Amino acid sequence: MNESIVAPQGVEDLVADERQRSAERAQRADNRRRILQNAGIGIPFLLVLVAGFVAVPNFASSSNVANMLVNAAILAIVGYGMTLVIAVRGIDLSVGSAQALAACIAAATVNAWGPLAGVVAGIGVGALLGLFNGLVVTQLRVPGFIATLATMSVFRGAVLLFTGGAPIMIASTAFKSAATAKFLAIPVPFWIAAVIGAAAVFALSSMRFGKHVVAVGGSPESAVDSGIKVKRIELLAYLIAGAAAGTAGVLLASQLGVVNGSISAGLELQAIAIVVLGGTSMAGGQPRIAGTFVAALLLSMINSGLNLLNVPSFYQYVALGVLLIFALSVDGAQRAAVSRMMKGSK
């Protein structure tokens, strides 16, 4: 009689101990993941920052700092959208072409109807292109890599047709001054990127949409079982990525003052690099908007330093490739470490 009572109690104790050990392993895995994420962006950022101050002439000049902040802001905004797409296990290779098309349409609209209409047109075009990508992925069930590889070519062809291969000069001085205007001695585009980033962090951490993004990225099958409309979340991710590319395209047009069909070539690799380097895993899951923002600053510093040192532009592609390989290596090491920890390895 006593044995029948003690035995179940012993089983319950074993189950409770195993649950506690599992929770401890999960906590240690999460701590290790955070350390790797922070090291993956923090160490390169500090090294490049110190190297810039020490070895690059005029790196800390006010004009160069302002230029770096504007470039970082434009890249970060595109990166926010890419972060969301990668977090739901997708990818968007068309952001460069989408940004170029949005910038050119915004420029033409500014010349025809004024700055406000140009801003609305640029962001709206980007959102429509993102919506198109999302529909191809979710409704036609084309993998994101293949779908956006195709639309990258479609959008680039569209912008070349729209411009006729000729540059579009922006006449509005008010529109062109937006990218160079400052608030509290900091360029306005940087403030815009910071505000958008803060809003994204809030939405992903405090709203139901953010929880659904994490759930879909963690396990789409489990998300479906939980009643989450996975296709809707994926569609919204691509739409937001397109709107982000459109917003960045408007700022780019303001910065350059003249746009053409070849701008933003290779932007997709830069966006992927800052997202992964910022700590968002290519396997999906938790998006790290703040990490993307810092990584955009890092890449902007690298490009600026190489330009100031008069390094040929093609070396910047080499630097970008090395940075992307490093980011993917950190991502792989992070996932491997977490996997070992969850299995009980030390």
C-alpha positions as CSV (number, residue, x, y, z in Angstrom):
1,M,0.0,0.0,0.0
2,N,2.8,2.4,1.0
3,E,4.8,1.4,-2.1
4,S,1.9,2.3,-4.4
5,I,1.9,5.8,-2.8
6,V,5.7,6.3,-2.8
7,A,6.3,5.2,-6.3
8,P,4.2,7.8,-8.0
9,Q,5.6,10.4,-5.7
10,G,9.1,9.3,-6.8
11,V,8.2,9.6,-10.4
12,E,6.8,13.1,-9.9
13,D,10.0,14.1,-8.2
14,L,12.0,12.8,-11.1
15,V,9.8,14.6,-13.6
16,A,10.1,17.8,-11.6
17,D,13.9,17.5,-11.4
18,E,14.1,16.9,-15.2
19,R,11.9,20.0,-15.8
20,Q,14.1,22.1,-13.6
21,R,17.2,20.8,-15.4
22,S,15.6,21.5,-18.8
23,A,14.7,25.1,-17.6
24,E,18.3,25.6,-16.4
25,R,19.7,24.4,-19.7
26,A,17.3,26.6,-21.6
27,Q,18.4,29.6,-19.5
28,R,22.1,28.9,-20.0
29,A,21.5,28.4,-23.8
30,D,19.7,31.8,-23.9
31,N,22.5,33.5,-22.0
32,R,25.1,32.0,-24.3
33,R,23.1,33.0,-27.4
34,R,22.9,36.6,-26.1
35,I,26.7,36.7,-25.4
36,L,27.4,35.5,-29.0
37,Q,25.0,38.0,-30.4
38,N,26.4,40.9,-28.6
39,A,30.0,39.8,-29.3
40,G,29.2,39.3,-33.0
41,I,28.3,43.0,-33.4
42,G,29.9,44.7,-30.4
43,I,33.5,43.6,-31.0
44,P,33.7,44.5,-34.7
45,F,32.0,47.8,-34.1
46,L,34.5,48.8,-31.4
47,L,37.5,47.6,-33.5
48,V,36.4,49.6,-36.6
49,L,35.5,52.7,-34.5
50,V,39.0,52.7,-32.9
51,A,40.7,52.0,-36.2
52,G,38.8,54.8,-37.8
53,F,39.8,57.4,-35.2
54,V,43.5,56.2,-35.2
55,A,44.3,55.4,-38.8
56,V,41.8,57.3,-41.0
57,P,42.3,61.0,-41.7
58,N,39.2,63.2,-41.2
59,F,37.2,60.2,-39.9
60,A,35.9,62.2,-37.0
61,S,35.3,65.4,-38.9
62,S,31.8,66.8,-38.6
63,S,31.0,66.5,-42.3
64,N,32.2,62.8,-42.4
65,V,30.3,61.9,-39.3
66,A,27.1,63.5,-40.7
67,N,27.6,61.6,-43.9
68,M,28.1,58.3,-42.1
69,L,25.0,58.8,-40.0
70,V,22.9,59.5,-43.1
71,N,24.2,56.5,-45.0
72,A,23.7,54.3,-41.9
73,A,20.1,55.6,-41.4
74,I,19.1,54.8,-45.0
75,L,20.6,51.3,-44.8
76,A,19.2,50.7,-41.3
77,I,15.6,51.4,-42.5
78,V,16.0,48.8,-45.3
79,G,17.5,46.5,-42.7
80,Y,14.5,46.8,-40.4
81,G,12.3,45.4,-43.1
82,M,14.8,42.6,-44.0
83,T,15.0,41.8,-40.3
84,L,11.3,41.1,-40.2
85,V,11.4,39.0,-43.3
86,I,14.3,36.9,-42.1
87,A,12.7,36.5,-38.7
88,V,9.8,34.7,-40.3
89,R,12.2,32.4,-42.2
90,G,12.0,34.4,-45.5
91,I,14.4,36.5,-47.5
92,D,14.0,39.5,-49.8
93,L,16.6,39.9,-52.6
94,S,14.6,42.6,-54.3
95,V,15.1,45.4,-51.8
96,G,17.8,47.1,-53.9
97,S,15.6,47.2,-57.0
98,A,12.6,48.2,-55.0
99,Q,14.5,51.1,-53.4
100,A,15.7,52.2,-56.8
101,L,12.2,52.2,-58.3
102,A,10.7,54.0,-55.3
103,A,13.5,56.6,-55.4
104,C,13.0,57.3,-59.1
105,I,9.2,57.5,-58.9
106,A,9.5,59.8,-55.8
107,A,11.9,62.0,-57.7
108,A,9.6,62.3,-60.7
109,T,6.6,62.9,-58.5
110,V,8.5,65.7,-56.6
111,N,9.2,67.4,-59.9
112,A,5.6,67.1,-61.0
113,W,3.5,67.6,-57.8
114,G,5.9,68.6,-55.0
115,P,7.8,67.1,-52.1
116,L,4.8,65.7,-50.1
117,A,3.4,63.9,-53.1
118,G,6.9,62.5,-53.8
119,V,7.2,61.1,-50.3
120,V,3.8,59.5,-50.4
121,A,4.5,58.1,-53.9
122,G,7.9,56.6,-52.9
123,I,6.7,54.9,-49.8
124,G,3.5,53.8,-51.5
125,V,5.3,52.2,-54.4
126,G,7.6,50.4,-52.0
127,A,4.7,49.0,-50.1
128,L,3.0,47.8,-53.3
129,L,6.2,46.1,-54.4
130,G,6.5,44.4,-51.0
131,L,2.8,43.4,-51.2
132,F,3.5,41.8,-54.6
133,N,6.4,39.9,-53.2
134,G,4.3,38.7,-50.3
135,L,1.5,37.5,-52.5
136,V,3.9,35.6,-54.7
137,V,5.4,33.8,-51.7
138,T,2.2,33.2,-49.7
139,Q,-0.4,32.6,-52.5
140,L,1.7,31.1,-55.3
141,R,3.8,29.3,-52.7
142,V,7.1,30.2,-54.4
143,P,10.0,30.1,-51.9
144,G,11.1,33.6,-50.9
145,F,14.6,33.2,-52.3
146,I,13.3,32.3,-55.8
147,A,10.4,34.7,-55.7
148,T,12.4,37.8,-54.8
149,L,15.3,36.8,-57.0
150,A,12.8,37.0,-59.9
151,T,11.2,40.2,-58.7
152,M,14.6,41.8,-58.2
153,S,15.0,41.5,-62.0
154,V,11.4,42.6,-62.7
155,F,11.7,45.7,-60.5
156,R,15.1,46.6,-61.9
157,G,13.8,46.3,-65.4
158,A,10.8,48.5,-64.4
159,V,12.9,51.3,-63.1
160,L,15.1,51.3,-66.2
161,L,12.0,51.5,-68.4
162,F,10.6,54.2,-66.2
163,T,13.8,56.4,-66.4
164,G,14.6,55.4,-70.0
165,G,18.2,55.0,-68.9
166,A,18.5,58.7,-68.1
167,P,19.0,60.4,-64.7
168,I,16.2,62.3,-63.0
169,M,17.3,65.6,-61.6
170,I,15.3,66.8,-58.6
171,A,14.4,70.5,-58.8
172,S,13.0,71.0,-55.3
173,T,15.6,72.4,-53.0
174,A,13.3,71.8,-50.0
175,F,13.2,68.1,-50.8
176,K,16.9,67.8,-51.4
177,S,17.7,69.6,-48.1
178,A,15.7,67.0,-46.1
179,A,18.7,64.6,-46.0
180,T,21.1,67.3,-45.0
181,A,18.9,69.1,-42.4
182,K,19.9,68.6,-38.8
183,F,18.0,68.5,-35.5
184,L,20.1,69.0,-32.4
185,A,23.2,68.7,-34.6
186,I,22.2,65.3,-35.8
187,P,21.0,64.6,-39.4
188,V,17.2,64.3,-39.7
189,P,17.4,60.9,-41.5
190,F,19.2,59.5,-38.5
191,W,16.4,60.6,-36.3
192,I,13.9,59.1,-38.7
193,A,15.7,55.8,-38.6
194,A,15.9,55.9,-34.8
195,V,12.2,56.6,-34.4
196,I,11.2,53.9,-36.9
197,G,13.5,51.5,-35.1
198,A,12.1,52.3,-31.7
199,A,8.5,51.8,-33.0
200,A,9.6,48.5,-34.5
201,V,11.1,47.4,-31.2
202,F,7.9,48.3,-29.4
203,A,5.7,46.5,-31.9
204,L,7.8,43.4,-31.8
205,S,8.1,43.2,-28.0
206,S,4.8,44.5,-26.8
207,M,2.2,43.8,-29.5
208,R,0.6,40.5,-30.6
209,F,2.1,40.9,-34.1
210,G,5.6,40.7,-32.6
211,K,4.7,37.5,-30.7
212,H,3.3,36.0,-33.9
213,V,6.5,36.9,-35.8
214,V,8.6,35.0,-33.2
215,A,6.2,32.1,-33.2
216,V,6.2,31.8,-37.0
217,G,10.0,32.1,-37.2
218,G,10.5,29.6,-34.4
219,S,8.2,26.9,-35.8
220,P,5.6,27.6,-38.6
221,E,4.0,24.2,-37.9
222,S,3.5,25.0,-34.2
223,A,2.3,28.4,-35.1
224,V,-0.4,27.0,-37.3
225,D,-1.4,24.6,-34.5
226,S,-1.7,27.6,-32.2
227,G,-4.2,29.3,-34.5
228,I,-1.8,31.8,-35.9
229,K,-2.4,32.8,-39.5
230,V,1.1,32.2,-40.8
231,K,0.5,33.4,-44.4
232,R,-0.9,36.7,-43.1
233,I,2.2,37.3,-40.9
234,E,4.5,36.4,-43.8
235,L,2.5,38.7,-46.2
236,L,2.7,41.6,-43.7
237,A,6.5,41.0,-43.3
238,Y,7.1,41.4,-47.0
239,L,4.8,44.4,-47.2
240,I,6.6,46.1,-44.4
241,A,9.9,45.3,-46.0
242,G,8.8,46.9,-49.2
243,A,7.5,50.0,-47.4
244,A,10.8,50.3,-45.6
245,A,12.7,50.1,-48.9
246,G,10.4,52.8,-50.2
247,T,11.0,55.0,-47.2
248,A,14.8,54.6,-47.6
249,G,14.4,55.3,-51.4
250,V,12.8,58.6,-50.6
251,L,15.7,59.5,-48.3
252,L,18.2,58.3,-50.8
253,A,16.7,60.5,-53.5
254,S,16.8,63.5,-51.1
255,Q,20.5,62.8,-50.3
256,L,21.6,62.3,-53.9
257,G,19.5,65.0,-55.6
258,V,19.7,63.0,-58.9
259,V,18.7,59.4,-59.3
260,N,18.8,56.8,-62.1
261,G,17.9,53.2,-62.7
262,S,21.2,51.8,-61.5
263,I,21.3,53.1,-57.9
264,S,21.1,50.7,-54.9
265,A,22.7,47.8,-56.8
266,G,23.9,45.2,-54.3
267,L,21.8,46.7,-51.5
268,E,20.3,43.3,-50.7
269,L,23.7,41.8,-49.6
270,Q,24.3,44.8,-47.4
271,A,20.9,44.4,-45.8
272,I,21.3,40.7,-45.2
273,A,24.8,41.3,-43.7
274,I,23.6,43.9,-41.2
275,V,20.6,41.8,-40.2
276,V,22.6,38.7,-39.5
277,L,25.5,40.6,-38.0
278,G,23.0,42.3,-35.7
279,G,21.9,39.0,-34.2
280,T,18.8,37.9,-36.2
281,S,19.3,34.3,-37.1
282,M,18.9,33.1,-40.7
283,A,16.9,30.2,-39.2
284,G,14.2,32.6,-38.1
285,G,12.9,33.5,-34.7
286,Q,13.6,36.6,-32.5
287,P,14.2,39.7,-34.6
288,R,16.9,42.1,-33.3
289,I,16.1,45.6,-34.6
290,A,18.7,47.3,-32.3
291,G,21.4,45.0,-33.6
292,T,20.5,45.8,-37.2
293,F,20.8,49.5,-36.4
294,V,24.2,49.1,-34.9
295,A,25.4,46.9,-37.7
296,A,24.2,49.5,-40.2
297,L,26.5,52.0,-38.4
298,L,29.3,49.6,-38.6
299,L,29.0,49.0,-42.3
300,S,28.7,52.8,-42.9
301,M,31.9,53.3,-40.9
302,I,33.8,50.7,-42.9
303,N,32.7,52.2,-46.3
304,S,33.5,55.7,-45.1
305,G,36.9,54.7,-43.9
306,L,37.8,52.9,-47.1
307,N,36.7,55.9,-49.1
308,L,38.8,58.3,-47.0
309,L,41.8,56.1,-47.5
310,N,41.2,56.2,-51.2
311,V,40.8,52.4,-51.4
312,P,39.4,51.4,-54.8
313,S,35.6,50.8,-54.6
314,F,35.9,47.1,-55.6
315,Y,37.7,46.4,-52.3
316,Q,34.5,47.5,-50.6
317,Y,32.8,44.5,-52.1
318,V,35.5,42.3,-50.7
319,A,35.0,43.9,-47.3
320,L,31.2,43.3,-47.5
321,G,31.8,39.7,-48.5
322,V,34.1,39.1,-45.5
323,L,31.7,40.8,-43.2
324,L,28.8,38.6,-44.5
325,I,30.9,35.5,-44.0
326,F,31.8,36.6,-40.5
327,A,28.1,37.3,-39.7
328,L,27.0,33.9,-41.0
329,S,29.8,32.2,-39.1
330,V,28.6,33.8,-35.9
331,D,25.1,32.9,-36.6
332,G,26.1,29.2,-37.2
333,A,28.2,29.2,-34.0
334,Q,25.3,30.7,-32.0
335,R,22.9,28.0,-33.2
336,A,25.4,25.2,-32.6
337,A,26.1,26.4,-29.1
338,V,22.4,26.7,-28.2
339,S,21.8,23.2,-29.7
340,R,24.6,21.7,-27.6
341,M,23.4,23.4,-24.5
342,M,19.8,22.3,-24.9
343,K,21.0,18.7,-25.3
344,G,22.9,19.0,-22.1
345,S,26.4,19.5,-23.4
346,K,28.8,21.8,-21.6
